């Protein structure tokens, strides 16, 4: 009798649901389908879809080999998945099935990976830990966007069946953050690092000094930070990183497989240093602190020995804090330095960088001097930059100088999208999403050998940017396109195909709480707000 009554109640409930649907016109919820393997940004090298999807459940384990690095990547993945799934997802080296992270020798290079997905589980295989980490970013994008939320979501958590095999086109896929015009806290820098990691960016270039502020503590010259770092554009309080702060940024970036490239811009863009120490000025008189946005008026004194003592001390201390291979010495817009003094300065400073075990990076004006052997020049000119300047850069590349491409009217993330954009500048023009994506780094500069191009980097200058929301609005949706230019094969770069994959990212940005610009060039659909 009780079973009969339960059956009647169940039938009544089903009838009520059916009646409600007929009244409201609501259709039954469609069955969940996994994200196709070819929806990933940056576009993978090879996609072979097929077979049953894998479903992450309460019983899923994250299985790693015995290495500390693989366990670290597994723990990172677990921290992402646990809040939204509500599952324990233990990280273990035992058992089979589930999500497996596997390090083994293979044709993956330093950053490549293979992702295999089927009913029995997902396996990410790589030769190096960075490859495992990049594979995890791909896995994130194959899961529903709600996986990024910090509260339990309904799921289901399906990963499409098939295989992705992936390696990057370039080894340098960078983003620069200017913390000098406006200062950003350690927490704000970490937030940007997490956003960069999602798109397989592997270099964080920190612009640590400029006319408006000096942002890194140097023990041998303490007023650089305490006085030179005491303001910013507009006259705000500024700030600086203690050595412990900087080490924490470096550590955090390394945990996301980004290498920090610190920049001390010189001989120009040095007013904060000149204001801190009068002896660095040719006339021995310290200028006032500067909170404007003009450029080109400041210069270290190339003829004074104390200048090179200062540079040696700064580079020595900064190199000791920086485990990465590179140190950026700026070199741009040195309009107050004569050509003769500029060449003299660079001839004396580049060997100092080498003395402390680092490789020189400089803005492309470095090619107007003699770049050190192995140095990298970062090109920030425009499509319309003069042929003579481009030829000089090309000649340096032909002579062995590697190039990082950062054309300002393509991938300067602080350029306005349109004249209505409330943030940013427009001296390089307006840079909408298509323009930032629709070019080939390998063919951009005439006369440059293909092998000289080491990659791309998207600078974010901060004259008008004051917080994380400002950074994000200017970075998204352009940053993922720059990442694809650096990662994906030239044959994969196609705006018409890319813009659909980009549109699918909007729901993920919303889940992560990222501010972003709704470009009319992208078919955002219902997923974008």
Secondary structure, 3 states (H helix, E strand, C coil): CHHHHHHHHHHHHHHHHHHHHHHHCCCCCCCCCCCCHHHCCCCCCEEEECCCCEEECCCCCEEECCCHHHHHHHHHHHHHHHHHHCCCCCEECCCCCEEEEEECCCCCCCCCEEEEEECCEEEEEECCHHHHHHHHHHHHHHCCHHHHCCCCCCCCEEECCEEEEECCCCCEEEEEEECCCCCCCHHHHHHHHHHHHHCCCCEEEEECEECCEECECCHHHCHHHHCCCCCCHHHCCCCCECHHHHHHHHHHHHHCCCEEEEECCCCCCCHHHHHHCHHHCCCCCCCCCCCCCCCCCCCCCCCCHHHHHHHHHHHHHHHHHCCCCEEECCCCCCCCCCHHHHHHHHHHHHHHHHHCCCEEEEEHHHHHCCCCCCCEEEECCCCCCCHHHHHHHHHHHHCCCEEEECCHHHHCCCECCCCCCCCCECCCCCCCHHHHHCCCHHHCCCCCCHHHEEEEEEEECCCCCCCHHHHHHHHCCHHHHHHHHHHCCHHHCCHHHHHHHHHCCHHHHHHHCCCCCCCCCCCCHHHCC
